Amino acid sequence: MVKGANVGLAALSEDTGAVVLSLSWCSTDGDGDADVSVLLLDANGKVRGDADFLFYNNPVAADGSVQLLGKTPTANGSEDRISLDLATMAPEVERVVLAASRYGGARFGDLDDLRMTLADRTGETVLGFSIDDATVESAFLFGELYRRAGEWKFRAVGQGYETGLAGLATDFGIDVDDAPEEEPDEPTAAEETHGAATGTAKTAGVGGVGGNTAETAGTPGADASEATPPAPSPAPEPAPGPTGTPARPTTTTTVPAQRPAPAAEATSPGPGPAEAAAPAVRRPRTAKKKVTIPRAAKKSLAENDTWRQARLFPAPALKTDRERETRATSVLLSVMAQVPEFGRRLTAAFGAPAGRTETFAEVSLPHGDTPRRPDGVIRVERAGKLWTALVETKTNGNPLKPDQVQAYMDIAARRGYEAVITLSNDVALDGRPLVDVKIDRRRKHKVALWHLSWAEVAHQAQMLIRHEGVGNAAHAWLLQELLHYLQHDNSGCHGFQNMGPAWVPVRRGIDEETLCAGDPRAVEVVESWERLVRQVCLRLGGELGQKVLPVQRAKRGTDPDTRRAALAESFCQDGRLSAELRVDGSRGVLGIVADLRTGKLRTSVEMPAPDQGYPLSWAKRLIRQLAEAPADTHIETLVDGPAAGPRGTLERLRPEPADILPKDGAAISGFRLSLFKGMGSTRGNAESGFIRSVDDAVDRFYAGVIAHLDSGRPGRRPQTG
C-alpha cells in the first residue's frame, strides 16, 4: 500500500475477524529498537479512558480484543506483533491506531525497513505498508483500522511526531505525565544529564489529528471517496470545581518517561510535583495491580531436607517418551484452560480470538482407514463461533514426524479447523520450517501451521508469575506448578538441548584442521547455534523480565539462508561462533564468542566513552562501578586508530585505574569488558555440555558485570519526548 491509501479487510481475506499486525524495523549496527502502542478511539477520535491506551505496561485490553505479543527476531532486525480480535471489539471503538515510539534521543530516521504487515487468522500476510521517509521523528503512526458502514478497513498512515510519545498521546486525548525519574548522583562531570520530556503535542496531520488525505492510486479495493476524517475539535477546557480546582479531565493516562525496572516495579510513576499542588486531580495508574510470586521462597515447615513438597504435577515417575508426551500435553493444556492470561498469551499468537477456552487430550479423529489421535485439541468460543487447533507434542528431544503433521493438516482442513500447533524442544528459525507439509491450494479453507518451543512456554509462564502478574493467587500458583514441572529433569521439556549430529564431527574437524570451506555440516552447526542463542534470549528474558533479542548484523533484504551460509564460511575459516544479545535496559550489547580452537567462551560488552569529563575520571568511575564484579574481569581500552589499547584484569587495575589509559595520549573511544570460560569437556555428552557452558557464561557475565554497570539505574522506558 501507499501512504494515505485505504482498503477493506473483507476484500483481502475471508478470515479477518481476528488479525495479527506486525511492526518491524532493522538497523545495520544492531542498535535500533522501538516500542509499539495501540490506541482505541471513539467517534470523536479520542480514547474513552485510561484502559484504551495499550503499551508495554498495559499489554492486554480488558475484553481481550487487543494483545501486544512482544518482539521476535527477524533476519535483519526485530518485529513487534499485535493481536486484534475485531469481531469482539467494543462497538464504541471506531478506530484502532497503531504506533511506535523511540527513546533516549533516538529517531526513526536511524532505522531501516520500517514496515507494517497485516495477517489474517490463518497467518497469511494480506497487506503491507513500508515507510521510507522517516527522519527526525521519535514517534510514528504506522496505520489505523477503522469502521465504515459496518466493515473494518485499514488506512496506511505513515506520519511521525518529533515530540515523541507525549505529542502523539496528547493528540488523542491522553493527559501525559512526563516528569523525569530521579537519577542517582554521580562522582564525575562525565555523567550525562537527563532533562524532562517536553510533552508538547505536534500537529501531525494524521487520521483524526490533522486531516490527512487518502491516496488510493494503485491500491486494490481502495475507496477513493474515503478521505481521512477531519480533526475533531479540541475538548473544551474543564470548568473550575467548587473549590477552584479544575474538574477531573476526561482522560488522564500516566505515560512513564522510561521503561519499567525488571521486577515488580513495572507500574507507572506516582504523582509529580504539579499533582501534589492539586491533589484533587489524581492520575490513575496504567498498570493494574496483579499477583506475582516472589523469588525468595518462604521458610519451609519441613523437619529436614529429605521431605519433598507435594506437587500438583509430579514428574519423577515418568519413564518412557510416550508417558512424558502425554503428561506434558495434559499439564500444559489444562493450565491454559484454567489461567486465562496464560492461555490467551499463547493462543493469541496463533490468531485465536479472545473467548472461553476448553482443551482436550487424546481425541480420536477419523482419517481414512485408521483414525488419528492428536496429542491435544484447543477450542476457543467467542460469540457463537469456534476456533480449533490440533496439537502435536514431542518431548525429550524427539523430532516431529512430517507424516503425522501432514495427516493433522489434512484432518484440520477437512473438518474446518483453523490451525495445527507443533510443540517440541526445538526452536524454529526464520525462513526454515521445522516440518515441510503440502497444502492443497484447491481447498477454500486454510489451515495455519504454527510451532511452539517448550522454552517459549516456560518463558511466558515465568514472565507472568515473576514480572507481569496474573489475576489471582490461585492462577499464579498453577503457573508456578507448571514451571516447576517443565524444569524438572524428568519432564523432557527442557528446550533446545542438542547441537545436532554434525556438532561432534565438525568440532573434531576444527581440532584436526580438516574442516573445509563449503562443508554442509558447518551450516547445520550455524543453525543449531542460532537456535541456542534464541533460547538463551528466552531464558534470560524470563529471569530479568525484560526483552532480550539477538542482534543480527546483515544487509537489508538478506535472505536467511544466504546469511547462514556466509556465517558458515567464516566459521570454517576461524573456528568461532559468535552472537550478540540486546537486553532492554542494559548498557551496550552482550557479545558471545565460542572459539572451538581454544575451547573458550568469551562474553563481553563494549561501552562508549562518555562525552564529557576526563579519561582518568572515566577509568576511576568504571572501576568503582565494578567493585562487586569478578576479579578476573578483563578490561580493554578501545582507542582510535590501528593500535590496540591497554588491557588488564580488574584485580590488577583496582589499585591503579590509570593503568588502563593509553600512555601515548591516544583518544579513547570506549572500553570492552570481558569474561572467559571453558566450553566444557568434549567427553561424554558434548552437546549438552556445550549448551550448559553457554548458559552459565551468559548468566555469570550478566550478573557479575552488566548488572553492576546498571546499578542504581532503572531499566529504560520509552521517553515521552
Beta strands, then each sheet from edge to edge (+ up, - down):
strand 1: 6-8
strand 2: 18-26
strand 3: 35-41
strand 4: 53-54
strand 5: 66-73
strand 6: 77-85
strand 7: 95-101
strand 8: 112-119
strand 9: 125-131
strand 10: 139-148
strand 11: 151-161
strand 12: 356-361
strand 13: 376-382
strand 14: 385-393
strand 15: 419-424
strand 16: 448-453
strand 17: 548-551
strand 18: 576-583
strand 19: 590-595
strand 20: 600-608
strand 21: 634-639
strand 22: 647-649
strand 23: 668-678
sheet 1: 1+ 11- 10+ 7- 3+ 4-
sheet 2: 5+ 6- 2+ 8- 9+
sheet 3: 12+ 13- 14+ 15+ 16+
sheet 4: 17+ 18- 19+ 20- 23+ 21- 22+
end
